[in-house]
Amino acid sequence: MTPASESRNTVPRTTVPSMPVPSMPAPPSDLAWLGEHAAARLPREVLLHAHGPTAASLEAEVARLRALAPGSPGSLTLVDLAHARATAPAQEPAQATGHVPAADLEGAPLAELADAGEESFALAATGDRIRVVAGGSRGLRYGFYAALLGLVPADGEEWTLRSPALSIRMLDHWDNMTVHPVMGQVERGYAGGSLFFEDGELREDLTRVEHYARLLAAIGINRVSLNNVNVHAHEATLLTTRRDQVARLAEVFRAQGITVLLSVSFASPVLLGGLGTSDPLDPEVQEWWRRTTADLYAQVPDFGGFVVKADSEGQPGPFAHGRDHADGANVLARALAPHGGEVFWRAFVYDHHQDWRDRTTDRARAAHDHFAPLDGRFDDNAVLQVKHGPMDFQTREPVSPVIAAMPRTRLAVELQVTQEYTGQQKHLCYLAPWWSETLRFPLGPDGAPTVADTAAGLVAVSNVGDDDFWTGHPLAQANLFALGRLAWEPGVSPDRLLEEWIGATFGPDPLVAEVLRDLLAPSWLLYESYTAPLGVGFMVRPGHHYGPDVDGYEYTPWGTYHFADRDGIGVDRTVATGTGFAGQYPEPWASRYESVSTCPDELLLFFHHVPYTHRLHSGKTVIQHIYDSRAEGCERVAELRPRWRQIADRVPAALHDRVDALLVEQERSAEEWRDQLRSYFFRASGIADENGRPIH
Ligand code: GCW
């Protein structure tokens, strides 16, 4: 039996060192949402009823935050029920709470918490006293961060029980260990090099990874995949000869309750094991995966599993052996199952050697064509990772029909936080409004389960690198923050997430909040307004995907066409006259998208080929919409920088300068989009802009 005094770890203000704790490495210049403003919210008295590694890491966190700001009046009590029970006398019943004072638990929903799982917590705020009770260590950590991020109900409210809506909340890194001459180190990375790797090996100094793990834990992320899904020969060895590097990263992430995963090559048995085949039905191949996976678990007992991109854009896969993707996924799932691991199998499978002359093949159909027939064939620990849209992370796409088509398969929806097609962290583009729309999309008539109801998880490609501001564009941090929060709580409004992020990152200055809101809240629609119109997608420069090139992908094998000619534009994906893609949806969507009169304007050119003179629901013709929207979008972009300058002396100077320089680039690039698209479509259609604006 532990005496009360030992089970109660108090971190009162008076014992707090005024300098950074010596064991904590120097913080990076930018602490994002865990800097001084979050520290200022931490109540002066913190009472921790917990033990083990989580208690130690929360104590270190409190000390670190105290060094940044003295904190706010009041107290924060954190109770881990598992700890409370462990310290209870043996004869007490299961609901016993050991030596935790009754006042700390008064009214707490203990029975509900016991059912809610170890990531859940309950929180109550009365006066300046915040109480958190958690069913386990992860929940305790999330409760602590909820208090820091200001996710605390108004004074006097009852206890609220908080549980994550999605149990899988994962970030995928597309990091390579070496620098690719064209792609750089991080594929589609716009924030410098990899946080993890340098010169082909794990970094010696993992300080920034420690801070990154804390930032992710604070927003509820519980899994990180460490390397690029395009697995090159060198990175493939993380599975075998470089396992120790995975183990070191796992240790850093484990300290924040985050599990690590690896992207692996489907051809590993040949590449790394020297076998003659990677056929998933070959017993030797199966044995190789079993042994290799067991060896990895011997070093990383809580390893999360594998992410696999197979038969996609040149990556090896089961098709080469005459097998399907359930055969492929299950061989890995079975190697992982005895250890509690999962395989995340990507549904991003399509023909990237398409003949542009062939109007019947439609890349948008591919994932559904390949995977829907396999529903029910995947093992329980296989998760099908489906891109949120049917194409490829464009600025606007419909929801992928695969999500509605596989009720007997565990699905994770994949989003792209890194802004490959949405301005590459040079343009402002707050993506939460779109993600929120996607997650709340009903997969059937009103009241049908939504995407968030259907998915077991949310996976997102990270936008973080070794950049001083983590994300290249400092304001792109808002996307990472919102992603984690939406995975936990998909119904929360994007505007509220913006408020939360601003408060934790920039503090309570009302002008700063107003300017950031004005810049970010409408930025996705603004970006859309001057780039590819009405859901048609692409029109970017091939390869790096930045800036306009209307025909850049038009005659390529990639399956990304707009079919603009002198008469009209768009892709006919109807069942009646097109590729039939619209028919992959359940009702009412199949009919709504099929008909030009009910298809929403913003997706018109995704589903239909229409004349330029076609009138939108907005009342404008397609051509006039293209002209006006690009011109007006540019005018609005020109207003951003003067607005940003209003807070020049109210945010850190280096951050202000970085954003200012990027706004100059956004203006230049938006003008380029405007001028190329307006000129292209005037030349194609011969129809004048009725507003007489210049065309080149
Ligand atoms: O959008 C495309 C990117 C590729 C990426 C691929 C994928 C990692 O252009 O760079 O490869 O998607 O999601 O696998």
Boltz pocket constraint, residues with backbone or C-beta under 6 A from the ligand:
constraints:
  - pocket:
      binder: B
      contacts: [[A, 174], [A, 187], [A, 188], [A, 229], [A, 230], [A, 309], [A, 348], [A, 392], [A, 393], [A, 420]]
      max_distance: 6.0
